[in-house]
Every structure is written in structure tokens, then in C-alpha cells.
Amino acid sequence: MKLFKYILPAIFALVFISCSDDDDNTPINEVQDLIQVQEISNDTHTIELYTKSGTTVQGYNNITIRIKDKASLEYIENAMITWTPVMHMATMSHSCPTSELLKVEGKQTIYDGFIIFQMAENESEGWDLTFNYTINGISYEAVGDVAVPASSKKTVSSFMGSDNVKYILALIEPQKPEVKINDMVVGLYKMESMMSYPVIENFKINLDPRMPSMGNHSSPNNEDLVYDSISEMYKGKLSLTMTGYWKLNLILRNQNDEILKGEAVTDEVESSSLFLELEF
């Protein structure tokens, strides 16, 4: 009985240590709050794409990726990555606005950035996505098609300004609008070439949200969107006083306060020619 008295605690201690060791070796799931969209592979690696919704859409997409080594099944922690989305049309090809693809701070295996697909795919035209990356001094490439269905609401606008420059304007926030004063964020870019879409700095965007189905009424306490140099986005305040469909009428002004696109909403002018939409 005395021997059993000392053996039993020792067994419990070994089991506890073993379980603790197992827990310590459990891989951290760094994409547990995301849904995988798809994989793009080459002979050596599989690149996994994730978003919060599990889809990519026409407009703004925040995308997280990780790279799996096919031989070891381990995820890469030290890659340098660039990406290039390309829309292949019948007579031409072009890219779209993107951010850099960077390692997420405080994480081991995931990288993220955003892509703004200004066009939806159709039966004969579509997008692919090329990754060029370096691991331990060795360069790789992986290419795959990406589905970009048309959005039900207008969350991105591609237009020619009065200065004969083609611009792309995309709604980034709010992603989940509420009946309150929401933080509003948009991205503004110009089409410098078919493959280059730099950020436009220090313009101003006037905001006038309206509910067409409710007498085209507006809302109080909106704030125009101004450029934020840290995020390289335009930020303002969007007041939503009830649920439903809202048209976010906009006027784009350059650094000299000249109107490049859009009109003020009046009794005679129900909508600006430059607008975005949301419904909740």
C-alpha cells in the first residue's frame, strides 16, 4: 500500500508533463478566424489564399496568404513576396490597385495585403494572380486563376476625370455598416499605365449620402473624406440614420479644389455621377 501511495502521484506527474509537452508542440493556427478561398501551386509550394468571407469580390479585398512547402508540409516563415493580378480581356490585359504583400506583425507564417478588382469576370474574360517570391535566396513563381464575380452593389468606380486621367475609387469601410455615425474609408488611385495604379494624395472627396426610396433624404453629421498619409486612404464620417439602401454621392476635387468628377445633389439633380452604394 505504501508503494502504491508513491507510484500513483508519479504516474499523474508523468501524464501531466506528457500532455504539457504535446500542447507546447501543437502548431499555432494563424488563420483560425479566416476562410480559405483557394490554393495556387507550383512544383514546390502551395500558396493558400484566405479572406474573412471565403470569397474574392469585385471591389476591395483584404487577402491573407501562407506558403506551404510540399515536401515538408511546413509553412514558410521567411519569404519575400510580390503579387500581380491581371485581367485578361479580349483585346488587352490590365492590372488593378494593390498594396504590398507583407508579413503580419507578430505572426510566423501569414502575409497579407489588399487587391481592388475594379472589374468583374465574365464568360470570356477573367483574372489571374501571379506570385513571385524568394525563399533563402531562391526565386519561385506561382500563377492561378481567381474568381471575381460582379458585386450586387457598386463598391468600386472606374471613371475618367475632367483632367483626362482615369481614376479608381473603392469603398473600404464600413464593411459592416450600422445605424450610427460610421468611419468611412475609401481608396483613390489613378491608372498610370495598364499595369500601374499609384495612390492619389491630398485630393478631397465631398460626401452626401441619400436614401432614394425615402424621398432622397440625407443624414446629419457627415464629414467629407480627406487624405490620411499614414494609411494612404481617404477618411471621413458616414451618418446612417436607418437601415436600407443608401447611395453615397461623391464629388472628387483636386489639390486646387477643382471638381474632377461628380455633382451636388439638388431638387433637380437626384444623384451625383460619382457614387458608391451600400445596403444593410
N, C-alpha and C positions, 0 to 999 in steps of 0.2 A: 504494500500500500504506500509506503514512504517513497519507493522508487517511482510509482505511478504519479505520485504527487509532484515530483520534479520533472518527469518526462512530458506530461501534458502541457505545462506552460511553454516548454521549449518547442514543442510542435507548433503551438499557436504563434510563437515568435517567428519561426521559420516561414510559416504560411503568410504572415503579415509582411515580412521582408520580401518574399517572392512576389506577392501582389503589388507591393510598392514599386519594385523594380519593373514589373510589367507595365504599370501605369506610367512610369517615367519614360519608357521606351515607346509609348503609344504615339504615333505620328500626329502632329497638330493639323487639324482640318482648317485651313485658312480660307476656304470657300464655303463654309457651312451656311452662310446667310445668302448665298448666291445660287443661281440655277444655271447649269451648263447649257449653252446654246448649241455648240458643235465642236468638232475637232478638225484640225488641219494638220496633215502629217507629211513627212518626208521619210527617207530610209532610216534616219537615225532618231528622230524625235517625233512626239505628238504634242501639238500645241492645243490646249484646251481653252475655249472661249466661254466666259460667264457674264451674265447680266443679272440684275435683280428680278427681271420678268421671265428670263429664259428665252428671250427673243431679241432680234435686232429689228429696228423700225426706221421708216423714213423720218428724218429729223435727227435729234440729238441722242447719242447712245454712249453711256459710260460703260466701258468694257474692261473686264479683268481677265488676264491670261496667266497660265502657268505652262511650263515646258517639261514634259516627261521624257526621260531617256528610255528608249525602247528596250535596251539590253538590260539595264539595272532596275528599271521601273521606278527609279528615284526622280524627284523633281529638282530641276536645276536652280541653283541659288545665285549664280554669278554671271548671268547673261547680259549682254548689251544688245538692245533690240530696237529696230525701227519697223514701221509698218506703212504700207501704201495701198489704200483702197482705190480701185479703178472701176469705173462704169464703162462697159463695152457696149457702144451703140452701133447702129447700122453703118454710119459713115464716119464715126470718130470715137475716141475714148477720152475720158477725163477723170480727175480725182475729185476730192472734196476737202473741206476743212477738217483737220485733225490736230490733236495735241501730241506731245511726245509720249512715248510709252515708257514709264519709269517704274522702278521697284517701289512697292508700297512701304512707306516708312514703318519700321517696327515689325515687318513681316519677313519671312525667309524665302518664300517661293513664288510670290504673286507680284504681278506688274499690272498697272492699269493706266488708262487714258481715255480719251473720247474721240468718236468719229461722228461727223454730222453728214449723213447721207441726204443730199438735197433733192434727189430723185428716187422714185420707187422703181422696182424692177417691172418688167412686163414679159410677154410670152417670148420675145426675141432678143431682149436686152437685159443685162444684169450686171451685178457687181462681183468682183473677186477681191481677195485680200492677200497681199504678199507680205510675209515676214522675212526680213534679213536680220540675222543675229550672229553674235560671236560668243563662243564659249571657250575659255582657255586658249585664246588666240586662233581658234579655228572658226571659219566662217561657214554659215549654213543659210539655206533659203527654203521656205515652205509657202505654197500657194494653194488657195482653195476658194471655191465659190461661197458667197454669203447671201442669204435671203434677206431682201429688203422690201417687204410688202408696203403698199400705199397706206398712209395714215388716214384714219377716219376724219380727223380734224387737221387744220392747217397749222402745223407747229414749226414749219420752216418755209421761208420765202426766198426765191432767187429772182432778182429783178435788175433792170438797168436803171441807173440813176440819171438825173438830168445832166450830170458831168460825163456821161457816156462810159461810166465804169459799171461793171457788173458786180453786184453785191449779193451776199448770202446772209440772211438774218435768221437765227434759230432760237426758239424758246427752250430754256434750260430749267428754270424754276418759275413757278411751282410745279413739281411733278405730281403732288397730291394737294390740289387747291382746297381751301376751306373758306367758310363764311367768316371772314375776318380780313384784316389788312395783311396780305401775303408779301413775303420777299419775292421780288421778281428779278430774274436774271436772264439776259439774252447774250448770245454771241454774235459779233458782226465781223464779216470777212469780205475781202474783195477777190475777184478772180483775176489774179495777176497773169496767169497762163493756164493752160488746160490742167497742169499738174501742181500749181502753186496757189495757195489761198491764205495769204497773210492776214493777221488781225488788223482791224482798223482802230486806231487810237483817237481818243479825245473828240469824237463826234458827240451829238446829243440826240436822244430819241424821246419825242413827246408821246405821252400815253393818254388815251381816252377810251376806257373800256365801256362797252354798251351791251344791253340785252335787247336784241332786235324783236323778240317775241313779247316784250313787256314795254311797248311804247318807245323802244330805243333809249331807255333811261340809262344814265351813267351812275357813278358812285362817288362818294366824297373821299377826300384824303389820299388820293393817288399822288405818286411822286414820279416825275419824269426819270428816265434812265440815263445815268451818267457813267462815264468810263472809270473803271477801277483798275489801276495799273498793276496791282498785286495778282489779281485773278485773271487779268486781261479780258474781263467781261464787262457788260453794262448792267448796272444795278439800280433798282428803283423800288417803289411800293405799289402793289396792286390791291385795290379795295374791292372785295366781292361781297355784296350785301345779301345775296341769296343764291341757292343752287340753281343750276340750269346751264343754258348755252350762253357764252359770252364771246363777243367779238372784240379783240384788243386792237383798237385803231391806233395807228402809229404815224408819226411824221419824223423822217430822218433828216437831221441838219448837220452840215459840216462844221469845221472849226470857225468859219466865218459867219455862222448862223444862217447860211443859205439852205433852202429846202431842196433836198435831192430826190425825195420821194414821199408822197403822202399828202393828205389834205385834212383840214379841220372839219369835224363833224358839225353840221348846222341843220336847220329845219329843211333846207334844200338839199344838203349833201348828207345822206344817211350813213355813209361808210367811207373810210379812207381807202385809197387804192393800195395802201400798205397796211396789212393787218395779220394777226395771228389769231388762233381760236383755241378755246378750251371749253369743256363741259364736264360738270360733276354733279 
